[in-house]
Amino acid sequence: MDKSSEKGIRHKYLRLTLSSLLICSLLIAGIYFYMDSQQDERQAEYDELTEKQETLQGLSEALNQLFFRTRGYYAFQNQEELRLAYVELAILKSAIERLEGLSISEEEQEEISDLARFITTFETQVFPQAIAAVQNDDYAALRNLSNDGTNATVNEFVAFADEYKSASEADLEQLNEDMIRQSENFSFMLILLFILLFIITALIIYRAMNDIVKPLEGMRESIEGFGNGEQVSYTPLERKDEIGLLSQTFQRMMNTIRENQEDLTSQNQALLLNKGQLQDKQAELEDALAETEQTKDRLIRFNDLNHVLSFTLDKQKLINATLQYFTDTYEIDTGALWLPDSGEFALKGFTEEMFRQFQEQQIPYLLTRLKEDESFTVTREAVEQKGFADGPVFIHDLYASVKNEQDESIALVGLSRVGRGFSKEEQADIDGLFKRVHLAIDRIQLYDAAIHERTLNERIINNINEGIQFIAKNGSMVQRNETMCTMLSCGNAPLDAVIPQDVWIRKMSEQTASPEAMNDFLNACIRENDGDAKTFQYTVNAPYERVIDVYSTPVIVDGERTGTIFVHRDITREHEVDKMKSELVSTVSHELRTPLSSVLGFTELLLNKELKPDKQVRYLKTIYKEAMRLTNLINDFLDLQRMESGDQVYRMDKLSMNELVIEAAEKFRTQPAHSIVLVDDATDVKVEGDRERLAQVLMNLVGNAIKFSPEGGNVTICMKNHANHLRVSIQDEGIGIPAEDIPKLFSKFQRIDNSSRRKIGGTGLGLAICQEIIAKHDGKIWIESQEGQGTTIHFELPLISGIQEYAAQEGAEENPPVMIVEDDMSLALLLSEELKLNGFKVIYHTSPKEAFKEAKRTPLVGAVVDIMLGEELSGWDLVDMMKEDPATENIPIVISSALDPSVDANKISKINHYLTKPYAPVNLSKVMKGLQNGQEQNGVIFYATYGLDDEPES
């Protein structure tokens, strides 16, 4: 470090500040450590006195407790007091040992020693003797021991302990006062130290003011006077620090400025003379800069417009950008640019209504003028646009057109400026720009024409019923139509997506029934170079079986093959027609030949042989049956022909479907291997239809259910309301139908081709006829089946009552079933309607055997049984069977009979109720509700004392 830096202001004040801080820090540290050591000494002394006081006090208490326990033992000979005395003795000895380890005076040591000797004597001599005296009940010896000075020694030590406690408290209080006095002295010293530190800081600041601030203020005053032009005399400081150097430098600077003042004055005058020239130059530069900015803005606008003219395909965007360019570049007040052919327009400064008026009034004139010139100007006096001007104001209009090759105006423009005309240069620029607009419009029109032609071609191709695909020369598929994608799945790729050869051929082949043959055909058509067309037929199974014919032909351009076109045609309908024709011939030949053979054979026997009467009858019945079979077959063909030609006549009437269903069921009751079960769960069965045709549907469907259940089983006919329809379901327990064959069953001549069904005859027309009849009744028919487990055929017909009444029935719980065993169809229908109105489902039977089977498989609310049923079994036979079988013995039975109950009085106990015909149906519903609610009254007999519609007596 050099000497100048050592004499500097920073070094001086840094040294002064550091030395002051060091002295104050040493003083504070010394005072702190001194006070801390004094505090520690006082605290140690205080702690020792406290411990000695507490120990002596504990010793005194232990001594008192010892003699308290010994006296208790002496008085009561209590062993617990003796044990506690030894405990207190141990505590006393421990306290003496702890007290001997403390710093104690000679007097205290003497007292403690006397007490220790006393305790030792007491423990080894006095206490054992006292215990022996107590045990011997020698209280005289005990009093002698007590008078030997033991109590005096204890009392002396207790007095000593109390005196020591008082002295210790006084000493502790004195120590507290000394510590408080010491703290006050420490606080006073700190206050003095802070005062000293403040004085030192004030001295440092005062010296800094004299050494730094005053010289700087002197220099500031000299600078202000010198700046104001006063004659200032400044004497530099004779110091060697920074202030001195600054003062001397300041004096030299003032002298230099005085010496150069005249030169500066002359230079300033020369600058003032050149100021005017510089200002003129600046104005010229500003004008040039403004013109450059205008040119730059114009170039930017022109570049934007040029981009629009070159790339846009939107006419409206084109004319908007062009008119905006005119407005920004030529400061147009009002303007319009429009395309007469397509109708697009852009406006500046007036509304669409004003523009329409302008078109009506001025367009003919403009077109006439623009036929001669590409552009022209018009000057007219302003009226509304004049504003506050005193003299006349003129508006200058410029009109121009864009013409095509046929010299027709394809774009018109009108531009107006108030008070400013259009120069020849501006007109030339606008004409040149319009040529660019001409090219842009031509390009857009060509593009629109191409798009229109392409769209038209795509629509034509996509609306063709054949699937078309174009294959490039390299084998890639570059185009296909929508029909192609409906025939074969093309994925989600666009119709014009390029798909490599191996990819599209593999995907198409995988969807066909013969992938290898399809793959070979497609590759051969692409690979071979001959110009012959090739054809191929393939089958697609998903989502349903279709037959498609495809032919390929090469595309020749300028004698060179550029690709291949494949055309796919769906010939499923033609294929099915051919197949149907062959099946029809086969079916008709088989179905007609079989009954004809029987008729001819049995007729020949009857003509040529003498037969017994019973054989003649049997043969005639066979001939009749086969003739009826032929008749039904021919009727099916005729019905189908009439339906397809529209000649079938339907005689619509209001019908109760339950009557038709019961009639159909009765016709099949004689089947030995099948049980016909009728479940009526429909509260409304009124439909509008042709009775004969609907009966034909029921006969056909029930007949199919029996025919395709060769092993027998139940055929259940169920009626149920579904929304505003009546649903009839025919369920069998037969061979069932494969799921993939169900969609085909309603086609004509369609039969399932399997071994079990080939054994069963039929033309395959029944379901097709049923579907046609149901469709004519505004209904629908469908099939649910599982192979090997049976089939259910449903059909629905609209109800006459409408939708509101049955909308709430959907999702309701199934109604509880009641079985009616009655051979009187009219009464059965009457009872069924009454029960259904009260929320019951009715199962109808006429055979006691079938009714017993029904009772075993269905949890019935009750059974209504007529006594007079068939020839084999009566109603009472059914009652006996039900009561003897554990599965049916608890089912309530209601007898419905016209016989007097007294005739069968001995059987009344087996049933729940006996209703005597004729009775009101409401009685039956009351009985069933009681049975349902568990309110049975066995053997109650209802007699009909009124008509059927009156309330009976019981």
C-alpha positions, 0 to 999 in steps of 0.5 A: 500500500503506497503512502498516498493511500495511507493518508487518504480520507477512506484510510483515515476514517476506516482506521478511526472507525475500526479502532473505536469499534475495537475499543468498545468491543473490548470494553463490552467483552470485559464487562460482560465476562466480569459480570458473568463470572461474578454471577456464576460465583453468586449462583454457585454459592446460592445453590450450595446454601439452598442444598445445605438448607434442604438437606438439614431440613430433610434430616430434621424431618427424617429424625422426627419421623424416626422417633414418631414411628418408634413411639408408635411401635412402643405404644401399639407394638405395630410391626408396620410402624417398626418397618417404617422406623427402619425405613426412616433410619435408612433415609436419615443415614443417607442424608447424613452422608450427603450432608458430609459431602457438602462444604460445611463449617467446623461448627456444622461438622461437629453437629453432624458428627454428634448426630452420626454418633447418636444415630449409630448408638441408637441403631446398635444399642438403644433401639434393639433394647427398646424393641426387646423391652416392648416385646417383653412388655417391660415398659419400665426399662423402656422409660429408663432408656427414654430418660438416658438423654436420647430426647435431649440429643434429638432436641438439640439437633432440631434446634440447630437445624432451625437456627441453621435454616434461619441463618441460611435464609438470611444468607440467601436473602443477602446473596439475592441483594448482592446479585441485584446490586451487581445487575444494576452496576452492570446496567449502569456500565452498559449505559456509560458504554453506549454514551461513550460510543455515541460521543465517539460517533458524533466526533467522527461525524463532526470531523467528517463534516470539517474534512469533507462537507465544508470543502465540497460546499466551497467548491459548489459555491465557486462553481455556481458563481463561475457558472453565473459569470461572476469573477470567482477567486478560488484558493485550493486546499493544502491537503494531500488527501482526495479532497486536496487533490480534488480542490487543486484539480478544480482550480486548474479546470477553472483556469483552463475554462477561463483561458478557452472561453474566447475560443468557445464563444467564437465556435458557438457563433459559427455553430449558430450560423450553420444551424439554419443549414442543418435544419434545412438538411434535416427537413429534406431528410425527414421528407425523404424518410417519409417518402421511403416509409410510404413506399415501404408501406405500399410495397408491403400492401402490394406484396400482400395483395400479390400473395392473395392474387397468386394463391387464393381460391376464394373470389370474395377474399380476392375482391375484398383484398383488391378494394382494400389495396385501392383504399389504402394506396390511393386514399379512396373515399368510396368504392365498389368492386363486383363480379357480375357473373357470380354476384360477389361484391366489396364496398367502401363508403356506402351500404348494400342498398345504395350499391343495389340502386347504383347497379340498377341506375348506372350499370347499363351506362357503365357497360356501354362506356367500358366496351369502348375503353377499359377505364374512364374518369368522370368529374362531378360536383359534390352535393352531400360531400361538400361539407363546409367548403365555400366554393364548389367541390368536385368528386372524381370517379374512376371506372374500369373493367376486367374483360375475358377473351370474349371481351366480356366484363367479368369484374367491374370497379368504381373508385371515387375521391372528393376534391382530388383527381386521378393522375395518369400514373395512378390510372396506369397503375390501376389498369396494370393491377386489373390485368393481374386481377384478370389472371387471378379470376381466370385461375379461380374459374378454372379451379372451380370448373375443375372442382365442379367436374371432379365433384360431378364425376365423384357423385356419378361414380359413388351413385353407381350400384357397382363398386369401382376401383382404379389400380395404378400401373405399379399395383397401388390402389389410388381411387375407389367409390363408396359402393366398393366400400359397402361391398368390402370393408375399406377401413377408415382411409379416404376414398382417394388414399393410395394403398400399396398392392400387397395391402389392399389385395390381402384385405380384399382376399381375407374377406372372401370365402376363397382368399387364394383364388381371389388373390390369384385373380387380382394379381393376374389382372394387374400383372398381365399386359393383354387388353382382354377383360377378365371376370371372377365370381366370389362370395363374402360372408360378413355381415351376411352372405353375398355373391359378387361378380367382378371384371377387370379391364386395362386403362390404355392412354396413348397406346400405353397401359396406365392402370387397371379398373375393377368393377364389382357387381352384387349379384346376390339377388340374381344368385338367390333367384336362380337358387330359389328356382332350383329349390322351387323345382326340387321342392315342388317335385318332391312335395307334389310327387310324394302325396300324388304317389300315395293317392295313385297307389291307394286308388289303384289298390281300391280299383284293382283289388277286393278289399275289406271295408275297414281297409277301404275306409283306411285307404280312403282316409289316407287318400283324403289326407294326402289330397288335403296335403296337396290342397294346402300346398297348392293354396300356399303357392296361390296365396304367395302368388296373390300376395306378391302380385297385390291381389290378396284381399283382406277383410278387416274387422274387430277381432278378439285374438284370444278366441282365434288362439283358443280355436287354433289350440283346440285343433291341435289338442289331438296330437298325442306327443304334444301338449298345447298350453295356452297362457293368456296374460293380456288385458286387452286382446282387441285388434283389427284384422282379417280373421281368416288370414290371422287364423292361417298365421296361427295354424301355420306357426303352431303347426311348425312348432309341432312339426319341428318338435319330433320328440314331443313336448309342450307347445306354449301359446302366450298372449301379453300386452306390450305398449300399444300392441298385443304380442303372441308367442308360440314356443316349442321344445324342439330341435331349434335353429342355428343363430346364423340361419334365423335371418334367412327363414322368412325368405321364400323356399328357405329351409334349414339344410341339416339332417334333422330338418331334411327328414321333416317335409315342407315347402319353406313358404309358411313363414314367408306367408306369415310375414306378409300377413302380419306386415299387412296388419301393421305388425311385426314377426321375429324368431328367437331360438337356440339350437337343441333347446327349442324355438319361440316365434313372436308376432305383434299386432296393434291394439284398437285401444291405443297407446295410453292405456298400456304405457304403464304396463312395461316393466311391471311384475308378472301377473299371478297365474290361474289355471282354467280347466273348461271345455266350454270355450265361451265360458272359458273366455268370459272367466278369462276376461274377468280374471285378467281385468283383476290382475291375473294371468290365465292358463287354459286347458281342456284335458285333465291330464294336461292340466295336471302336468301344468299344475306340477310345473307352474306355481298357481294361485288356484285352479278353476275346474269343470266337473264334466270334462272329457270322456276319459277323466272328469273334473273330480279325477283331476282333483284327486290327482292333484290332492294325491301328489305332494307337488300339487296338494296345496294348490287351491281348487275351485269347482265350476259346475252346473251340477247341484253340489249336494250330489258330490257332498262327500268330495266338497272337503277336497276343494276350496270353493264350489261355484254353481253355474250360472254365476257372475264372473265377479264371484270367481275374481273375488274367490281368487283374490281371497285365495291370493291373500290367504283368506280361504273359506273351504267348502263355501258354495255360491248359488246364483240367485240373480242373473250373471251380471248381478251380485250373488248371495253366498 
